[in-house]
Amino acid sequence: MNILFIIDKFPVGGGTETVTRILSNEFILRGYKVIVCCFTYCKTDIFVNEQIKILTFPKKSHSAQNIKFLNKILIDENINIIINQEYPIKTVILCDNARLKTNAKLISVHHFSLLINPYAKVGFFAKILPTFLVYKLKEHRELKRRNLTYDHSDAVVFLSQKFIEQYKKLQPYKNLDKLYAIADPLEISGEESLNSKDKIIIFVARMIEREKRPSLVLEVWKLLHKKNPEWSLLFLGDGEDLPALKEKARNLPRVEFLGFQKPEPYYERASILLQTSALGFEGFGMTLAEAQKNACIPVAMDSYLSLSDIIEDGKNGFITPNNDINAMAEKIQMLMDNAALRKQMALTGVQSVKKFDIKFLANDWEKLFKEIL
């Protein structure tokens, strides 16, 4: 079987790029031919199986030239399955148009929530309309995009069954029999162990306030740093709001901004990972699962449906009410005060995250391939 991934950037970037690398490597091991076609190629020293063929679109836009380019790939490489990893409906239509006169099946994957942050008050209408009307307008827009993606695809994959249930509830009269739930995968070697941990809290994300809200982490730290002089806070990631974030942290002790880094060495050292994402921006908390794999305990604000798929509150991490910095600080303080609790929850996380092992989840992908073919 021949598989083609469509993605914006490759092989490095965020969670979507990581997932595409993991899936591609595993599919190669299972005997498939894998091609990745991206709009931007990023050089990296991160391992990518040399058998994976990487191609780059000639244009950054969704142009007729790109359709022709993609159609040639589908024919020349005899592609059976297209896995579209991109959110914009233009990319879905690009893939659909390019597969005309071929037998390729199109799978579109939603890496975000079903409704992309309809609560965010931006744009002209948000200034003149009541909040509930703005929400309804954005909900309508997002559902229209989801429906178009669905109509142009042979299968649509969400990262949690909870998003499928939400979609069906919001669209009760639409035939939605092409929906599948497959979580983001991890590479688990079986050699992970509970190393000695430092008194470090980490935040791993793009430094973009409207999506990841790193400023809330600083607000939480203001409540904690005086009582916990042995602990420090590290920010891993880059983004448009990094300069403003550094300015906000100027008078806060033991805060470091490390820019874009490979997170694994920090997962191994840190005791706690924080997540403060805005409503509707996460489809699956990849950093939470990666942290658990390395015995780093996640504490996350409750802002997306699939969060409880990863964190079992009070057992392998904590889920705190969205926007409540006091509640988050309270749970972090509980962990800071109790080394035995940290060890217990870390060990539970190492075990619970094994359900996301690529060796298991690749079986779900193979089952999907067989069904649509």
N, C-alpha and C positions, 0 to 999 in steps of 0.2 A: 504494500500500500504506500502511496506517495502523498505526503502531507505538506501543505503550504501555510505558514503563519503570516498574517498581515499585522504589522505593528508600526507605531510611529518611530520609536528609537530602538536600537539594538546594538550590542547586547547589554548595555548598562543604562540605568535610569532609575525607575522606581520599582514598585511591587509587580506591575504588569510585565516589565522586562525580566525580572527575576523568575517569575512563573513561566514565562516563555522559554527561558534557558533551561529550567528544570524539566519541563515537558519535552522539549526538543532532545535533550540528552537522553532521557528515558526512552523516547520513541526510537531513537537510533539503536539503543541497546536491545530493543525488542524487534529489530530487523526492518524498521520502516525507513523509507527515504524521507528526509526532512529538509525543507527549504524555508528560509525566513526572508521575507521581502519587507524592507523598512523604508521610511522616508528619510531617516538620518542614521548613518552608521557611526557608532562611537567606539573608538579604539580602546582596548582594555586588556589587562592581564588576567581577568577572570576566566576561569576555565569554560570553554565552549568546545564541544566535540568537533574535531576537525572534519568529520564527515558531514556536518551541517553546512549546507550551501547558503551563503548570505548574499542577497541581491539588494540593490537600492533603486527606488523609483527615480526616473529621470527628472521629475518635477516634484516640488513640494506641495503643489495643489492637486485637487482631484480632477485632473484634466483628461481630455480625449487621448493625449499621448500616453498617460499612465494606464488608461483602460487598454489601449493597444499593447502596451508593454506587458501588462499583467496577463492579457489573453494569450500572448505568445508563450509566457512561462507555463500557463496551464496546459497548452498544447504540447510544447517541446518536452516538458517534464512529466507529461501524462498524470497530472494531479487528480487524485480522487477526492481529497478533503481539503477545503479552505477553512482555516480557523482564524476568524477576524477578531483581533484583540482590542480594537479601537472603538471608542464610544460614538464619535460623530456619525450621524446618519449618512453624510456624504461618503464616508468610507465604506459603509454597508452597500450603498448603491454602486459605488465604484467596483466592489467585488462582484456584485450581482450582474452588472453590465458586462464585466470582463469574462464571465463564465458562459456567455451565450455560445451556443454551438459546441459546448464541451459537456462532459458528464460529471463535472466537479460538483460536489455538495458543499453548501455554505453553512458553517456554524458560527454564529455571532455570540461573543462572550461579554456579559456585562460585569465589569470590574468595579462598579460603583453601586450605590443603593439604587433601588427602583426609581425613586424620585430624587433627582439631584438637587439637594438643598433648596426646596421650595420656600423655606422660611427666610432665606436671605433677602433683605430689603435693598434691592439695587434696581436701577433703571428709572425711567420716567414715571411709569404707572405706580411704582412704590412710593413716589412722592405725593401723589394726589388721591390714591385710593386707600380704603381701610385695609389693615393687615390681612384679614380673612379673605378679602377679594383678591389681593395680590397672591396669596397662597393658592387659591383656586385657579387663577390664571396660569400660574407656574405649574401646578399639578396637571392641568389640561395640556400644556405644552410638552411636559415630560412624557405623559402617557401617549401623546401623538407620536413622539419620537420612538418610544418603545414599540408602538404598534407598527410603525413603518419598518423598524428593524425586524420585527417578527414576520411581517408579510414578505420581506425580501430574503428571508433565511429559511433553510431546511430544518434548522434546530437553533434554539436559543438557550444558552447556559447562564444561569445565575450561580452565585457562589454560596447560596444557602436556600434551602427549601422554604424558609420564611419569606423570602422575596417573591417566590412563586405564589405562595398563599396570598400575599398582599396584592400582587398583580391580578390574580383571579377575582379577588374581592372587589377591586376597583373597576374591573372590566367583566362583569358577570355575563354579558351577552355576547362576548367575543369567543370564538373557538380558539382555545389555547392548549392544544394537545402536542405542541412541539417544544415544550419547556422541560429543561433538565436542571438538576442541581448538582454541581460538582465543586467542592471547596478548592481553594488554592493549595498546591502541594508543597511539601518540604522534602529536602534530601536528608534522611536520617540514616546515619552509618551504623548505629548500634553501639558506637564507641563513646557516645556522649557520657560524661560523668559530672558529678557535682564537685567542681573544683572549689578551692577556697575563694571566698568572695570578698571584694573590697566594699567599703561603705560608700558606694557610688549609686546615684540615681541617674538614669539616662533618658533622653528624649530623642527619638530617631524619626525624622520626617523632613519633608520640604518645609522650609521656613516661609510659609505662606499663611497669613493670618486668617483669611476668609475660609480656608480649608482645614488647617491643622491647629490653629489657635495656640501657638507657642507662648503667647503672652500670659495665658492662664497658668502655664507651668511656673512662670516667674511669680505670679500672684500666690500660688501654692507655696513656693519656696520662701516667700516673705513670712509666711506663717510658721515655717519650720526651722529656718537656718540658725536662729539664736539658741534654740534648745538642743541643737544637734551639731555641735562644732566639729565633730569627727567626720561628718558626711559632706559630700560635694555633689554638684549637679553638672552634668555634661550634656551639651546640645550637639547632635550629629546631624548635619544636613546643611544645604544651602538654599537660597531663595530670595525673592525680591524684598522680603521684609526683614532680612537678617540685620541690616544696619540699624533699623529702628529698634529691633529687639536688643541689640547690644547696648544701645543708648539707655533703654529701660533698665538694663541690668548693671549699669555702670557702678552703682553704689551697693550692689549686693555681693556679699562675700562668697567665695568658693564656687563661682559659676564660670564655666569655660565654654567657648564656642569653637568647635573643632572643624567646622565645615564638612564637606562631603567626605565620608570615610567608609571603608568596608566595616560594617557594623559588628561582624562576628567576634573580633577580639574584645570589643566593649561589652557585648552580651556575656561573654565568658567571665569578665571581671566584675560587672555591675551586679548589684543585688536587686534593684527595682527598675522597672521601665514604666514610663508614664505615657498615656495617650489622651489627648484632649480634642479630638477631631470634632468639627462642626457637624450638625445634623445633615444627613444625606450625602456625605462625601465618601464614606467607606463602604466597600462591598464585602471586604474580608480583611480583618486586622492582621496582615502578614507579619508586621513587626512584633505583634503580641505572641504569635505562634513561634516565631524565630527566637524570641526571648525565652519562652518556656522551654524550648528544646535545649537551651543553654543554662537552664536552672536560674533564670532571671525572672522575678515575679512581676507580672503586669498589673498595673492599677489604671483602669480606663473609665472615662466618662461615658455614660449610657446614651449613645447618640446614633446607633444604627442596629438593625434587627439581628444581624448575624453575630453580634458581639458575644451573646450567650452560647454560641456554638463553640467558642474558644475558651472563654472564662466561665468556670463554674464558681460563682461568687462565694468567697470565703474558703474555697478548697485549693484552687490552683491560681488564684489571683483575686482581685476585688473589682467590682463594678460599682461606681458611684453615680449619683444623680447628675444629669447633664447640667453644666454651668455651676455646680456647687463646689467651690474651691475649699470650703470648710470641711465638707464631707470627704473630699479627696485627701486633704491634709490629715484628717483624723485616721484614715486607713493607713496612710504612709507612716504616720507616727506609731501606729500599732506594730507595724513591721520593724521599724527602727528600734523599738524598745525590746523586741523579743527575737533573739537569734534562733531559738528553737522553732518558733513559728515560721521564720523565714526558711529554715532548712526543710521543714515539713512541707510547706506550700511549694517550694522549689522542686522537691522530689516528686510531688504529685503532678506538677506541671510537666516534668520530663516524661512521665508515663502517659499522661492524658493526650499529649500532642502527637503521639505515635499514630493516632487515627488519621493524621494528615500526611503520612508517609507516601511519597510518590509511588512506591511499589504497590500500594493499595489503590490509590486514586487513578493510576494509569489504567487499571482494570475497568473502572467506570467509563473512562474515555473510549476504551476499546469496545465496550458494550454499546456505547452511543454510535460509534463508527458503523458497527454491524447493523444497527437498527435503521440508520438513514440510508445505508447503501443497499 
